[in-house]
Amino acid sequence: MLGRKRLERIADVVLGAAKADQTEVVITAQDAYLTRFAANVIHQNVAETDAVVRVRSVIGKRIGLASGNDLDGRTLARLVRKAEAAAKLRPENPEFRSLPKPQPTRTVEAYCESTAACTPEARAEGVASIVRQAQRARLSASGTFSTSEDELYVANSLGTSAYHAGTTAGLTTVVMGETSSGYGADVTKDVDDLDPAGVGQIAVDKALHGADPAHVDAGTYTVILEEPAVANMLFFLGYMGLGALSVQERRSFASGRLGQRVTGEAITIWDDGLDPRGVPLPFDFEGVPKSKVALIERGVVKSVVYDSFTAGREPGRASTGHALPAPNELGPIPIHLFMAPGNATVEEMIASTQRGILVTRFHYVNAVHPVKTVLTGTTRDGTFLIENGKVTKPVKNLRFTQSILEAFDNVEALGREAKRIGSGSGSLTFAPAAKISGFRFTGTTEF
């Protein structure tokens, strides 16, 4: 950990060397530790310390960027010169208004000493609790157990100065049998909240129950999606269509539809970077404080998230604190997504299903049509047939091609608990399980 004072001194060197009209410096620093295992054996234990400095120089309406990880004063000054040289070569952006002015930011409890102090031996013991279960079941476990200390400092020539320190602990495992696999994962700011044995047990049970899967035909089914599958769909919904730039460029399902119903009434989604249940972050990569944003309420699109540039394109609009590190061609994206839970259990959903598919999670998911929110991907690590209210047998994985909005319009029940799921790109999503009718599987697999 470099600490706020050290990061301030680095920023002062950058701003002191700057000659542009406006200058921004963003420093991300991390002490990261990773224990990796495969075939029931730990095969890698690594530690990395790094700090990246990003400089954004504004000359008129031209913007240049440069980044590096050498913290020497002379090197930082050269980094500033590179950003300013890049700005002079760039075309003007007539819609650029200004870097953000300073705003007060909240302090959030995101740093846990237990995570910072976690040792390789402690991570190894967590892995061992998974491996022992896999060995007893004659299965093979692989995965990662990681911990990190993270710092973010944002400063600009207008007076912005914002610092945040946090910790993250993550555990993922895939347990393999000859004809099946199971999955378990968790991520949190406090390593003591992780239950490696519990995560391993989930994965082992899935692999045991998924052995010797049968073939089922592609087609339209009622599905019960466990939390990782719902979280994956929620992440893609935010990525494709709940950011202001995608709306402004009319590549979002929300373009021209604010205030309109787009899903069933069971669906309520919001973004909240301050919620202590997740891995909170009090401000964005421009130093703007994060706001809780209601995105969809009871099926109706209410708003999307903004950074300073997209807010400047709409009169009277303010940033919601969702800027990502520059350069960023995607615009602002919600990365602390929550979906309101319902009042059913997975067992109750299964019992109410005459014929359907139980899905653990999705794999290799890609967008097919962002405006229509169509995704394609496959099931993975536990797919099961439901008949007459009971799980009857494992089935081979299926490829789906499905609109998220259509699926959320067909929700028949939601789980009573929203679980935290790491959803990629550093985001964390809270999602419940869901029972959905009319879900389209368009292909089969041989595994």
C-alpha positions in Angstrom: 0.0 0.0 0.0 1.4 3.4 -1.0 -1.0 5.4 1.1 -2.8 8.7 0.4 0.2 11.0 1.0 2.5 9.1 -1.4 -0.2 9.1 -4.1 -0.8 12.8 -3.5 2.9 13.5 -4.0 2.9 11.6 -7.3 -0.1 13.5 -8.5 1.5 16.8 -7.5 4.5 16.0 -9.6 2.2 15.3 -12.6 0.1 18.4 -12.1 3.2 20.5 -11.4 4.7 19.5 -14.8 1.5 20.0 -16.7 1.1 22.9 -19.2 -2.3 21.9 -20.7 -5.5 23.9 -20.1 -6.7 21.1 -17.8 -5.0 17.9 -16.5 -6.2 14.8 -14.8 -4.2 12.1 -13.1 -5.6 8.8 -12.1 -3.5 6.4 -10.0 -4.5 2.8 -9.4 -2.2 0.8 -7.1 -2.6 -2.8 -6.1 -0.9 -5.5 -4.0 -2.3 -8.7 -5.4 -1.9 -12.3 -4.3 -3.0 -15.4 -6.1 -3.0 -19.1 -5.2 -3.8 -21.3 -8.2 -4.6 -25.0 -8.2 -5.4 -27.8 -10.7 -5.7 -31.6 -10.6 -6.1 -31.3 -6.8 -2.6 -29.7 -6.4 -1.6 -26.1 -5.8 0.8 -25.3 -8.7 1.2 -21.6 -8.4 1.5 -19.0 -5.7 2.3 -15.4 -6.9 2.4 -11.9 -5.6 2.4 -8.7 -7.6 2.7 -5.0 -6.6 2.0 -2.4 -9.2 0.9 1.2 -9.6 -0.4 2.7 -12.9 -0.5 6.4 -13.5 -2.9 7.7 -16.2 -2.6 11.3 -17.4 -5.4 13.0 -19.4 -4.4 16.4 -20.9 -7.0 18.8 -22.3 -5.8 21.5 -24.7 -8.8 23.5 -25.9 -11.2 20.7 -26.9 -8.4 18.2 -27.8 -7.7 15.4 -25.3 -4.6 13.3 -25.1 -3.8 10.3 -22.9 -0.7 8.6 -21.6 -0.1 6.0 -18.9 2.9 4.2 -17.3 4.0 2.5 -14.1 7.3 4.2 -13.4 6.9 6.6 -10.4 10.2 8.4 -10.9 9.7 12.2 -11.0 11.5 12.6 -14.4 9.5 9.8 -15.9 6.3 11.2 -14.7 7.1 14.5 -16.3 7.8 12.8 -19.6 4.5 11.0 -19.2 2.8 14.4 -19.0 4.6 15.6 -22.2 3.4 12.5 -24.0 -0.2 13.1 -23.0 0.1 16.8 -24.1 1.7 15.8 -27.4 -1.1 13.3 -28.0 -3.7 16.0 -27.3 -2.2 18.3 -29.9 -2.5 15.6 -32.5 -6.1 14.7 -31.7 -9.1 16.3 -33.5 -11.3 18.6 -31.4 -14.2 17.1 -29.6 -16.8 19.9 -29.8 -19.0 18.2 -27.2 -16.4 18.1 -24.5 -17.2 20.6 -21.7 -14.7 20.2 -18.9 -13.1 17.9 -16.5 -15.2 17.6 -13.3 -14.9 20.2 -10.6 -14.2 19.0 -7.1 -17.1 17.5 -5.1 -17.2 16.0 -1.6 -17.0 12.2 -1.5 -18.1 9.8 1.2 -15.9 7.4 3.0 -17.0 3.8 2.8 -15.9 0.8 4.8 -14.2 -1.2 2.1 -10.8 -2.1 3.6 -10.5 -5.3 5.8 -7.4 -6.0 7.7 -8.2 -9.7 7.6 -7.9 -9.7 3.8 -4.8 -7.5 3.8 -3.1 -9.9 6.3 -4.2 -13.1 4.5 -1.2 -15.4 4.0 -0.3 -17.9 1.4 -0.7 -20.6 4.1 -4.3 -19.4 4.8 -5.2 -19.5 1.1 -3.6 -22.9 0.8 -5.7 -24.2 3.7 -8.8 -22.9 2.0 -7.8 -24.7 -1.2 -7.1 -27.8 0.8 -10.7 -27.9 2.1 -11.9 -28.0 -1.5 -9.3 -30.6 -2.6 -10.1 -32.9 0.2 -13.7 -33.0 -0.7 -12.9 -33.6 -4.4 -10.5 -36.4 -3.5 -13.0 -38.2 -1.4 -15.5 -38.1 -4.3 -12.8 -39.2 -6.7 -13.0 -35.9 -8.6 -10.5 -33.3 -9.7 -10.6 -29.7 -8.4 -9.1 -26.6 -10.0 -9.5 -22.9 -9.5 -8.0 -19.8 -7.8 -8.0 -18.1 -4.4 -7.0 -14.5 -4.6 -6.7 -11.5 -2.2 -5.7 -7.9 -2.9 -5.3 -4.5 -1.5 -6.4 -1.8 -3.9 -6.0 2.0 -4.0 -7.5 4.6 -6.2 -6.5 8.3 -6.3 -7.9 10.9 -8.7 -6.8 14.5 -8.9 -7.1 17.2 -11.5 -6.0 20.8 -12.1 -9.5 22.1 -11.0 -8.9 20.9 -7.5 -10.4 17.4 -7.4 -8.6 15.2 -4.9 -10.2 11.8 -4.0 -8.6 8.7 -2.4 -10.0 5.3 -1.7 -8.5 2.1 -0.3 -10.2 -1.3 -0.4 -9.7 -5.0 -0.3 -11.1 -7.9 -2.3 -11.0 -11.6 -1.8 -12.2 -14.1 -4.4 -12.5 -17.8 -4.7 -13.5 -19.9 -7.7 -13.4 -23.6 -8.3 -14.5 -26.1 -11.0 -14.6 -29.7 -9.9 -14.4 -32.3 -12.7 -15.4 -35.9 -13.1 -15.1 -38.1 -16.2 -18.4 -36.9 -17.6 -19.4 -33.9 -15.5 -18.3 -30.8 -13.8 -19.4 -28.5 -10.9 -18.9 -24.9 -10.1 -18.6 -22.8 -6.9 -17.5 -19.2 -6.4 -17.7 -16.2 -4.0 -16.2 -12.7 -3.9 -16.2 -10.2 -1.0 -14.1 -7.5 0.6 -13.5 -9.6 3.8 -11.7 -12.9 3.3 -13.3 -14.1 6.6 -16.7 -14.0 4.9 -15.5 -16.7 2.4 -16.4 -20.3 3.1 -14.0 -22.4 1.0 -15.4 -25.7 2.2 -19.0 -24.5 1.4 -17.9 -23.4 -2.0 -16.2 -26.7 -2.6 -19.2 -28.7 -1.5 -21.5 -26.9 -3.9 -19.1 -27.7 -6.8 -18.6 -31.3 -5.7 -22.3 -32.0 -5.4 -22.9 -30.5 -8.9 -20.2 -32.7 -10.4 -21.6 -35.9 -8.6 -25.2 -35.3 -9.6 -24.2 -34.3 -13.2 -22.4 -37.6 -14.0 -23.4 -39.4 -17.3 -25.7 -36.6 -18.7 -28.4 -37.5 -21.2 -29.2 -35.8 -24.4 -32.3 -33.5 -24.7 -33.4 -31.7 -27.8 -33.0 -28.0 -28.3 -36.2 -26.1 -28.0 -38.2 -23.7 -25.8 -38.3 -24.6 -22.1 -39.2 -23.3 -18.7 -35.9 -22.7 -17.0 -34.8 -22.3 -13.4 -31.6 -20.2 -13.5 -29.4 -20.2 -10.4 -27.9 -17.0 -9.3 -24.7 -17.0 -11.4 -26.7 -17.4 -14.6 -29.1 -14.5 -13.7 -26.1 -12.4 -12.7 -24.5 -13.0 -16.1 -27.6 -11.8 -17.9 -27.8 -8.7 -15.6 -24.2 -7.8 -16.2 -24.8 -7.9 -20.0 -27.9 -5.9 -19.7 -26.0 -3.1 -17.9 -23.0 -3.5 -20.3 -25.1 -3.2 -23.5 -27.8 -0.8 -22.6 -27.8 0.9 -19.2 -25.1 3.5 -19.8 -25.8 7.0 -21.2 -23.5 6.7 -24.2 -25.2 3.6 -25.6 -28.5 5.4 -25.2 -27.3 8.6 -26.9 -25.8 6.6 -29.7 -29.1 4.6 -30.0 -27.4 1.2 -29.5 -29.3 0.6 -26.3 -32.7 -1.0 -25.7 -33.4 2.1 -23.5 -33.1 4.6 -26.4 -36.4 6.4 -26.6 -38.0 4.1 -24.0 -37.4 5.9 -20.7 -40.6 5.6 -18.7 -41.8 2.6 -20.7 -42.2 -0.9 -19.5 -39.5 -3.3 -20.9 -39.8 -6.3 -18.6 -42.3 -7.9 -16.3 -43.3 -6.2 -13.0 -41.1 -8.6 -11.0 -37.9 -6.9 -12.2 -36.4 -4.0 -10.3 -32.7 -3.2 -10.9 -30.5 -0.5 -9.5 -26.8 0.4 -9.2 -25.2 1.3 -5.9 -21.5 1.6 -5.4 -21.9 2.6 -1.8 -23.8 -0.5 -0.6 -21.6 -2.2 2.0 -22.8 -5.7 1.0 -20.7 -5.5 -2.1 -17.2 -4.2 -2.7 -18.0 -0.5 -2.4 -16.3 2.3 -4.3 -17.3 5.9 -3.3 -16.4 7.7 -6.5 -15.6 7.0 -10.1 -12.4 7.4 -12.2 -13.0 11.1 -12.5 -13.3 11.6 -8.8 -17.1 12.2 -9.0 -19.1 10.7 -6.1 -21.2 7.7 -6.9 -25.0 8.0 -6.8 -27.5 5.2 -6.3 -29.3 5.0 -9.6 -32.7 3.4 -10.1 -32.4 1.7 -13.5 -35.6 -0.4 -13.9 -38.5 -0.3 -11.4 -41.2 -2.9 -11.6 -40.4 -3.4 -15.3 -40.2 0.3 -16.2 -36.9 1.9 -17.4 -36.2 4.8 -15.1 -32.7 6.0 -15.9 -29.2 5.1 -17.0 -25.8 5.9 -15.6 -23.6 8.9 -16.6 -20.1 10.2 -16.6 -19.2 13.9 -17.0 -18.9 13.7 -20.8 -22.3 12.1 -21.4 -23.9 14.3 -18.8 -22.5 17.3 -20.6 -24.3 16.3 -23.8 -27.7 16.7 -22.1 -28.7 20.1 -20.7 -29.2 20.0 -16.9 -27.8 16.5 -16.5 -25.2 15.7 -13.9 -22.7 12.8 -13.8 -23.9 9.9 -11.6 -20.3 8.9 -10.8 -19.9 6.1 -13.3 -16.9 7.1 -15.4 -14.5 4.3 -16.2 -10.7 4.7 -16.7 -9.7 6.6 -19.9 -9.5 5.7 -22.7 -13.0 4.3 -22.7 -15.0 4.0 -25.9 -17.9 2.3 -24.2 -18.9 5.2 -22.0 -20.3 4.8 -18.4 -21.4 1.4 -17.3 -23.1 0.2 -14.0 -20.6 -2.1 -12.2 -22.5 -2.4 -8.8 -25.7 -3.9 -10.0 -28.5 -5.2 -7.8 -31.7 -7.0 -8.6 -34.5 -7.1 -6.1 -35.3 -10.6 -4.9 -38.7 -12.4 -4.8 -40.2 -14.8 -2.3 -39.5 -18.3 -3.7 -36.8 -20.9 -3.1 -35.2 -22.8 -5.8 -36.8 -25.9 -4.4 -40.3 -24.3 -4.7 -39.5 -23.3 -8.3 -38.6 -26.8 -9.2 -41.7 -28.3 -7.5 -43.9 -25.9 -9.5 -42.4 -26.9 -12.8 -43.9 -29.7 -14.9 -41.0 -29.9 -17.4 -38.0 -27.7 -17.5 -34.2 -27.2 -17.3 -32.2 -26.3 -14.2 -29.2 -24.2 -15.1 -26.2 -23.6 -12.8 -24.5 -21.0 -14.9 -23.7 -19.8 -18.4 -20.4 -19.9 -20.3 -18.8 -18.2 -23.3 -21.6 -15.6 -23.5 -21.6 -13.0 -26.3 -24.0 -10.3 -27.5 -25.8 -11.0 -30.7 -28.1 -8.0 -30.9 -27.4 -5.3 -28.2 -30.6 -3.3 -28.9 -32.8 -6.4 -28.7 -30.5 -7.6 -25.8 -30.1 -11.0 -27.5 -27.3 -13.1 -26.0 -25.9 -16.5 -27.0 -23.9 -18.9 -24.9 -23.9 -22.3 -23.3 -24.9 -23.9 -20.0 -22.1 -25.2 -17.9 -21.1 -27.1 -14.7 -24.5 -28.6 -13.9 -27.5 -28.7 -16.2 -30.5 -30.9 -15.2 -33.9 -32.0 -16.5 -37.0 -31.2 -14.4 -40.0 -33.5 -14.8 -43.2 -33.4 -12.7 -41.7 -31.1 -10.1 -38.5 -33.0 -9.6 -35.0 -33.0 -10.9 -34.8 -36.3 -12.7 -31.4 -36.5 -14.5 -28.4 -34.5 -15.7 -28.4 -33.4 -19.3 -25.7 -32.4 -21.8 -25.1 -28.7 -22.1 -27.2 -26.6 -24.3 -26.6 -23.5 -26.4 -29.1 -20.7 -25.8 -30.0 -17.7 -28.0 -32.2 -15.5 -25.9 -33.3 -11.8 -25.4 -32.6 -10.7 -21.8 -35.6 -8.4 -21.8 -37.9 -11.1 -23.1 -36.6 -13.5 -20.5 -37.1 -11.0 -17.7 -40.6 -10.4 -19.1 -41.3 -14.1 -18.7 -40.2 -14.3 -15.1 -42.6 -16.5 -13.0 -40.7 -16.4 -9.8 -37.6 -14.9 -8.2 -35.5 -16.3 -5.4 -35.9 -14.8 -2.0 -32.2 -14.1 -1.6 -29.9 -12.1 -3.9 -26.4 -13.5 -3.8 -23.2 -11.7 -4.6 -21.6 -12.8 -7.9 -18.4 -11.6 -9.5 -19.5 -10.8 -13.1 -16.3 -9.8 -14.9 -14.5 -6.6 -15.6 -14.2 -6.0 -11.9 -17.9 -5.7 -11.4 -20.0 -7.3 -8.6 -23.6 -8.2 -9.1 -26.3 -9.2 -6.6 -28.9 -11.4 -8.2 -31.6 -13.9 -7.2 -32.4 -17.2 -8.9 -35.2 -17.0 -11.4 -37.9 -19.2 -12.9 -38.5 -18.1 -16.5 -40.8 -19.5 -19.1 -40.2 -19.7 -22.9 -36.4 -19.7 -22.7 -34.9 -20.6 -26.1 -32.2 -23.3 -26.5 -31.0 -23.4 -30.1 -28.4 -26.1 -30.0 -27.0 -29.1 -28.2 -23.5 -30.3 -27.3 -21.8 -33.6 -26.8 -20.7 -33.0 -23.3 
